[in-house]
Structures are given as C-alpha cells and as structure tokens.
C-alpha cells in the first residue's frame, strides 16, 4: 500500500461500488476484494475523493451513501476503508457475536429446569 507515514482516522461516504476483482473463501466467510469511490472528510483538511479497495464479506457489502471509517495520510489523497470493528461489516466481530449468542443459549438450556414429560 502507500503507508509510509502516520495514518490518520477520518470518515468517508461511499459514492460508488465499482465491483470486485478477486474472491476468497475463508472458512465460513465469502470475501470479495471490492473497489469503491469514496469521499473522505479529514478532520483538518478539505474533503477529497479517491478510489480504494477493501476485502468485504459479500452479504455485508457497504452500499452507496454509507458512512465508514477510513485511514489516510495527511497531504495525500488516498484512503483505506477500515472494516475491523465496524459492527455492520466486520465478519470477525459478527462471528464472535454469533458464537457468544450460541454459547449463551446453550448455557440457558443446560441450566434451565426440565419441564413435564410429554403426554402419550
């Protein structure tokens, strides 16, 4: 990538989804390397537009108009979308939440009181 200087957090709006070039299956996650045109809103600089690529889980692809977190280098008109930690798009976070919910349900069922036997 172009990261040789300090990255700064900003927000960006997805203006266009230009599609994907590569796909990859990572366990139960189907990933696409998608290209987006985004409008970046740096905290201390004027907004700019750029193209960027990011791996996304295909059911959770950012739509046009969505605001996202990005990293950019001050003075450069390049940015990278940050998927990690975003509950809408982070497949690792979603998997952890799903696993925690399944574990909670398992514990609830195991610790619950048995009911009456079914009628025959």
LINZI-V928981 format. One line per field, one symbol per residue. ss: DSSP state (H for helix, E for strand, L for the rest). psi: psi as a letter, one per 40 degrees, with the letter a starting at -180 (. if undefined). Layout:
# LINZI-V928981
ss = ???
psi = ???
This chain:
# LINZI-V928981
ss = LLLLLLLEEEEEEEEEEEEEEEEEEELLEEEEEEEEEEEEELLLLLLEEEEEEEEEEHHHLLLLLLEEEEEELLLLLLEEELLLLLLLLLHHHHHHHHHHHHHHHHHHHHHLLLLLLLLL
psi = aegeihihiiiihhdiheaidiiihgbehhihgihihihhgideiiiiiiiiiihihdefhhihehhiiihihheifiihhhdhehedehddddddddddddddddddddeihiaiiii.
